Amino acid sequence: MEAVTDATPPTNSPALAAALAAQDVVAVAYALRNEVMIVPQLVVNGKAEQVRVFGREGTERRMLLLFSSAENYARMVPDEVDPQVMVGDAQWLREFLTVHQQVLEMVFFDIAGPHVMQAAPADLMRALGPLPGEAEPGQ
């Protein structure tokens, strides 16, 4: 990882970590709307190319893994020399879920621990609410 400066995005979300530790669904939703999340990236030829999703063998469905810190992701992939991540926010997550909702089965948070939670993509979309300027569904 690179050195952290004032211009470097944070590589953790204290609010998300605290919400996961409390297993508080409302606090997780709040953290996702107002802070950042750490998103694993797929490394191809030494470059982080795209969001890394995971799947079960024999199925087309995929799982998105999000983390409260880059360290928690590194714990999940201990054999990777330089695990790459990006920092996502609520708008990024909403757009990613919208584009990939047909293949995403589940979203897991801090799957390697210490406090794992999961949510269905549709539930996350409801928790994230509308984009700025959009009306709530049904209004």
Backbone as CSV, one residue per row, in Angstrom:
resi,resn,N_x,N_y,N_z,CA_x,CA_y,CA_z,C_x,C_y,C_z
1,MET,0.832,-1.173,0.000,0.000,0.000,0.000,0.879,1.239,0.000
2,GLU,0.335,2.315,-0.540,1.075,3.566,-0.602,0.972,4.307,0.728
3,ALA,1.852,5.274,0.901,1.823,6.100,2.101,0.542,6.928,2.122
4,VAL,-0.007,7.114,3.287,-1.241,7.879,3.432,-0.887,9.356,3.601
5,THR,-1.491,10.201,2.764,-1.336,11.654,2.867,-2.727,12.251,2.975
6,ASP,-2.797,13.564,3.119,-4.104,14.215,3.191,-4.917,13.986,1.924
7,ALA,-4.244,13.782,0.780,-4.933,13.575,-0.489,-5.265,12.104,-0.722
8,THR,-4.766,11.203,0.112,-5.009,9.783,-0.043,-6.358,9.422,0.566
9,PRO,-7.219,8.728,-0.198,-8.497,8.331,0.390,-8.261,7.408,1.589
10,PRO,-9.159,7.419,2.552,-9.001,6.539,3.708,-9.088,5.073,3.276
11,THR,-8.371,4.214,3.975,-8.439,2.792,3.668,-9.185,2.037,4.761
12,ASN,-10.023,2.780,5.489,-10.886,2.130,6.464,-12.099,3.004,6.737
13,SER,-13.082,2.394,7.354,-14.293,3.099,7.744,-14.584,2.758,9.204
14,PRO,-14.204,3.643,10.114,-14.480,3.375,11.530,-15.979,3.173,11.807
15,ALA,-16.827,3.930,11.138,-18.278,3.801,11.365,-18.777,2.435,10.911
16,LEU,-18.301,1.964,9.765,-18.719,0.640,9.288,-18.185,-0.445,10.219
17,ALA,-16.939,-0.323,10.644,-16.370,-1.308,11.575,-17.178,-1.369,12.867
18,ALA,-17.545,-0.204,13.418,-18.317,-0.167,14.661,-19.713,-0.754,14.467
19,ALA,-20.329,-0.448,13.324,-21.668,-0.982,13.039,-21.633,-2.497,12.894
20,LEU,-20.596,-3.012,12.231,-20.463,-4.459,12.095,-20.199,-5.109,13.445
21,ALA,-19.367,-4.488,14.272,-19.068,-5.027,15.599,-20.343,-5.111,16.445
22,ALA,-21.221,-4.129,16.281,-22.480,-4.109,17.028,-23.551,-4.973,16.361
23,GLN,-23.278,-5.452,15.131,-24.261,-6.198,14.335,-25.554,-5.379,14.223
24,ASP,-25.388,-4.078,13.979,-26.484,-3.110,13.920,-26.770,-2.769,12.461
25,VAL,-27.847,-3.315,11.932,-28.207,-3.133,10.524,-28.422,-1.655,10.182
26,VAL,-29.087,-0.925,11.058,-29.344,0.495,10.809,-28.028,1.266,10.757
27,ALA,-27.119,0.973,11.658,-25.823,1.655,11.670,-24.990,1.287,10.448
28,VAL,-25.096,0.049,9.970,-24.394,-0.342,8.745,-24.920,0.482,7.579
29,ALA,-26.233,0.587,7.465,-26.834,1.380,6.383,-26.367,2.833,6.458
30,TYR,-26.342,3.397,7.667,-25.890,4.773,7.847,-24.429,4.922,7.407
31,ALA,-23.584,3.979,7.820,-22.165,4.034,7.441,-21.999,3.932,5.927
32,LEU,-22.766,3.066,5.289,-22.667,2.927,3.837,-23.101,4.202,3.122
33,ARG,-24.098,4.894,3.664,-24.574,6.128,3.041,-23.626,7.298,3.273
34,ASN,-22.879,7.279,4.376,-22.142,8.468,4.782,-20.623,8.328,4.842
35,GLU,-20.103,7.152,4.725,-18.653,6.955,4.771,-18.223,6.178,3.540
36,VAL,-17.118,5.504,3.662,-16.587,4.725,2.550,-16.576,3.250,2.905
37,MET,-16.358,2.436,1.895,-16.160,1.006,2.080,-14.957,0.599,1.244
38,ILE,-14.305,-0.462,1.636,-13.130,-0.943,0.928,-13.570,-2.064,-0.004
39,VAL,-13.186,-1.947,-1.276,-13.642,-2.849,-2.321,-12.432,-3.566,-2.919
40,PRO,-12.413,-4.903,-2.873,-11.300,-5.645,-3.482,-11.254,-5.427,-4.987
41,GLN,-10.034,-5.392,-5.507,-9.870,-5.262,-6.951,-9.179,-6.503,-7.503
42,LEU,-9.574,-6.878,-8.698,-8.962,-7.985,-9.411,-7.693,-7.462,-10.069
43,VAL,-6.583,-8.116,-9.811,-5.300,-7.697,-10.369,-4.990,-8.581,-11.566
44,VAL,-4.783,-7.946,-12.723,-4.450,-8.643,-13.961,-3.148,-8.052,-14.486
45,ASN,-2.156,-8.901,-14.710,-0.848,-8.445,-15.182,-0.278,-7.327,-14.317
46,GLY,-0.424,-7.470,-13.013,0.149,-6.511,-12.083,-0.631,-5.225,-11.888
47,LYS,-1.802,-5.092,-12.546,-2.610,-3.876,-12.434,-3.989,-4.216,-11.885
48,ALA,-4.491,-3.349,-11.017,-5.856,-3.489,-10.531,-6.786,-3.064,-11.660
49,GLU,-7.541,-4.026,-12.184,-8.333,-3.778,-13.396,-9.816,-3.513,-13.134
50,GLN,-10.384,-4.198,-12.151,-11.827,-4.095,-11.948,-12.180,-4.596,-10.560
51,VAL,-13.441,-4.437,-10.180,-13.926,-4.932,-8.899,-13.823,-6.460,-8.906
52,ARG,-13.323,-6.983,-7.820,-13.194,-8.435,-7.681,-14.453,-8.973,-7.017
53,VAL,-15.141,-9.849,-7.731,-16.310,-10.517,-7.166,-15.974,-11.992,-7.024
54,PHE,-16.741,-12.678,-6.212,-16.467,-14.077,-5.913,-17.706,-14.890,-6.220
55,GLY,-17.518,-16.167,-6.555,-18.661,-17.020,-6.855,-18.430,-18.443,-6.404
56,ARG,-19.525,-19.153,-6.345,-19.445,-20.580,-6.044,-19.272,-21.338,-7.347
57,GLU,-18.501,-22.418,-7.289,-18.313,-23.224,-8.501,-19.651,-23.778,-8.969
58,GLY,-19.826,-23.811,-10.281,-21.022,-24.392,-10.866,-22.227,-23.470,-10.892
59,THR,-22.025,-22.197,-10.588,-23.142,-21.253,-10.636,-22.672,-19.949,-11.283
60,GLU,-23.603,-19.262,-11.890,-23.303,-17.970,-12.514,-23.434,-16.819,-11.519
61,ARG,-24.015,-17.088,-10.370,-24.252,-16.041,-9.376,-22.946,-15.660,-8.693
62,ARG,-22.833,-14.391,-8.345,-21.609,-13.869,-7.733,-21.922,-13.191,-6.404
63,MET,-20.877,-13.049,-5.600,-20.980,-12.363,-4.315,-20.015,-11.184,-4.326
64,LEU,-20.494,-10.061,-3.846,-19.657,-8.882,-3.677,-19.197,-8.861,-2.235
65,LEU,-17.893,-8.722,-2.035,-17.340,-8.651,-0.692,-16.866,-7.233,-0.445
66,LEU,-17.346,-6.630,0.630,-16.959,-5.284,1.023,-16.334,-5.356,2.410
67,PHE,-15.453,-4.409,2.694,-14.696,-4.460,3.933,-14.684,-3.108,4.619
68,SER,-14.533,-3.154,5.947,-14.425,-1.923,6.723,-12.993,-1.399,6.711
69,SER,-12.039,-2.239,6.280,-10.646,-1.789,6.196,-9.887,-2.646,5.185
70,ALA,-8.827,-2.061,4.643,-7.961,-2.812,3.726,-7.305,-3.973,4.468
71,GLU,-7.032,-3.797,5.756,-6.416,-4.860,6.555,-7.336,-6.071,6.667
72,ASN,-8.640,-5.842,6.804,-9.572,-6.971,6.883,-9.618,-7.734,5.570
73,TYR,-9.511,-7.025,4.448,-9.447,-7.725,3.164,-8.148,-8.531,3.064
74,ALA,-7.030,-7.925,3.449,-5.742,-8.622,3.388,-5.776,-9.895,4.232
75,ARG,-6.511,-9.872,5.338,-6.646,-11.055,6.180,-7.370,-12.180,5.448
76,MET,-8.263,-11.818,4.527,-9.005,-12.833,3.768,-8.137,-13.501,2.703
77,VAL,-7.149,-12.768,2.200,-6.294,-13.289,1.119,-4.832,-13.283,1.579
78,PRO,-4.500,-14.059,2.616,-3.164,-13.974,3.218,-2.031,-14.371,2.277
79,ASP,-2.317,-15.131,1.234,-1.270,-15.565,0.317,-0.979,-14.558,-0.791
80,GLU,-1.811,-13.519,-0.905,-1.558,-12.500,-1.921,-0.486,-11.543,-1.417
81,VAL,0.498,-11.279,-2.260,1.626,-10.435,-1.876,1.193,-8.983,-1.689
82,ASP,0.397,-8.449,-2.599,0.001,-7.051,-2.556,-1.481,-6.923,-2.925
83,PRO,-2.380,-7.278,-1.995,-3.805,-7.198,-2.337,-4.205,-5.758,-2.640
84,GLN,-4.907,-5.574,-3.726,-5.304,-4.240,-4.178,-6.760,-3.972,-3.827
85,VAL,-7.016,-2.759,-3.394,-8.379,-2.345,-3.060,-8.637,-0.963,-3.641
86,MET,-9.907,-0.629,-3.716,-10.309,0.729,-4.040,-11.261,1.183,-2.943
87,VAL,-11.474,2.469,-2.871,-12.389,3.031,-1.886,-13.686,3.370,-2.619
88,GLY,-14.801,2.826,-2.110,-16.098,3.101,-2.707,-16.948,3.916,-1.750
89,ASP,-17.927,4.618,-2.306,-18.869,5.367,-1.487,-20.287,4.924,-1.842
90,ALA,-21.275,5.571,-1.252,-22.670,5.174,-1.469,-23.064,5.242,-2.939
91,GLN,-22.645,6.290,-3.631,-22.997,6.411,-5.048,-22.370,5.281,-5.849
92,TRP,-21.107,4.977,-5.578,-20.453,3.872,-6.285,-21.203,2.569,-6.027
93,LEU,-21.541,2.290,-4.760,-22.213,1.034,-4.426,-23.573,0.948,-5.099
94,ARG,-24.327,2.027,-5.064,-25.647,2.051,-5.709,-25.519,1.762,-7.201
95,GLU,-24.562,2.396,-7.860,-24.370,2.182,-9.301,-23.913,0.759,-9.580
96,PHE,-22.988,0.234,-8.777,-22.504,-1.127,-8.983,-23.641,-2.138,-8.818
97,LEU,-24.428,-1.980,-7.772,-25.546,-2.897,-7.550,-26.565,-2.807,-8.672
98,THR,-26.827,-1.610,-9.155,-27.790,-1.431,-10.239,-27.330,-2.159,-11.503
99,VAL,-26.074,-1.994,-11.854,-25.539,-2.613,-13.074,-25.459,-4.130,-12.953
100,HIS,-25.123,-4.635,-11.768,-24.833,-6.069,-11.615,-25.887,-6.841,-10.828
101,GLN,-27.056,-6.264,-10.623,-28.055,-6.915,-9.777,-28.498,-8.280,-10.286
102,GLN,-28.416,-8.524,-11.574,-28.866,-9.809,-12.116,-27.941,-10.968,-11.749
103,VAL,-26.672,-10.668,-11.481,-25.735,-11.750,-11.172,-25.301,-11.779,-9.706
104,LEU,-25.583,-10.717,-8.966,-25.177,-10.688,-7.562,-26.201,-11.412,-6.688
105,GLU,-25.705,-12.388,-5.974,-26.544,-13.175,-5.088,-26.596,-12.567,-3.684
106,MET,-25.436,-12.065,-3.218,-25.340,-11.598,-1.844,-24.154,-10.646,-1.732
107,VAL,-24.216,-9.770,-0.736,-23.100,-8.893,-0.401,-22.683,-9.242,1.026
108,PHE,-21.394,-9.508,1.201,-20.853,-9.830,2.524,-19.950,-8.692,2.972
109,PHE,-19.962,-8.426,4.270,-19.110,-7.408,4.874,-18.113,-8.089,5.797
110,ASP,-16.833,-7.741,5.642,-15.754,-8.278,6.485,-15.863,-9.795,6.640
111,ILE,-15.930,-10.491,5.503,-16.177,-11.931,5.509,-15.102,-12.721,6.263
112,ALA,-13.891,-12.183,6.369,-12.838,-12.868,7.118,-12.863,-12.481,8.595
113,GLY,-13.854,-11.717,8.979,-13.978,-11.306,10.374,-13.361,-9.948,10.596
114,PRO,-13.463,-9.456,11.742,-13.947,-10.145,12.931,-15.470,-10.150,13.094
115,HIS,-16.210,-9.340,12.348,-17.665,-9.249,12.530,-18.341,-9.305,11.165
116,VAL,-18.718,-10.489,10.758,-19.288,-10.714,9.426,-20.777,-10.375,9.424
117,MET,-21.210,-9.727,8.350,-22.638,-9.526,8.097,-22.862,-9.744,6.609
118,GLN,-24.098,-9.970,6.253,-24.451,-10.122,4.847,-25.777,-9.450,4.582
119,ALA,-25.989,-9.116,3.306,-27.245,-8.484,2.904,-27.528,-8.825,1.453
120,ALA,-28.795,-8.925,1.140,-29.203,-9.109,-0.253,-29.014,-7.781,-0.981
121,PRO,-28.610,-7.815,-2.241,-28.436,-6.559,-2.992,-29.673,-5.660,-2.963
122,ALA,-30.864,-6.232,-3.082,-32.089,-5.416,-3.065,-32.255,-4.712,-1.717
123,ASP,-31.907,-5.387,-0.628,-32.000,-4.764,0.694,-31.013,-3.602,0.818
124,LEU,-29.819,-3.779,0.253,-28.831,-2.690,0.282,-29.308,-1.497,-0.529
125,MET,-29.911,-1.759,-1.674,-30.422,-0.653,-2.493,-31.459,0.151,-1.706
126,ARG,-32.342,-0.541,-0.991,-33.337,0.165,-0.174,-32.652,0.946,0.944
127,ALA,-31.625,0.355,1.560,-30.911,1.022,2.653,-30.161,2.259,2.173
128,LEU,-29.666,2.213,0.936,-28.916,3.344,0.395,-29.821,4.503,0.024
129,GLY,-31.081,4.207,-0.255,-32.015,5.268,-0.621,-31.759,5.774,-2.028
130,PRO,-32.485,6.808,-2.433,-32.357,7.327,-3.795,-31.078,8.141,-3.978
131,LEU,-30.692,8.284,-5.225,-29.590,9.184,-5.556,-30.013,10.615,-5.244
132,PRO,-29.079,11.511,-4.981,-29.462,12.916,-4.752,-30.306,13.431,-5.919
133,GLY,-31.409,14.055,-5.595,-32.292,14.590,-6.624,-33.387,13.623,-7.060
134,GLU,-33.275,12.338,-6.661,-34.309,11.360,-6.998,-35.365,11.332,-5.897
135,ALA,-36.592,11.021,-6.290,-37.641,10.845,-5.297,-37.548,9.439,-4.733
136,GLU,-38.004,9.267,-3.503,-38.080,7.928,-2.917,-39.067,7.113,-3.762
137,PRO,-38.835,5.777,-3.915,-39.792,4.960,-4.654,-41.197,5.105,-4.055
138,GLY,-42.192,5.208,-4.929,-43.573,5.328,-4.488,-44.027,6.758,-4.233
139,GLN,-43.155,7.739,-4.510,-43.535,9.136,-4.292,-43.768,9.820,-5.620
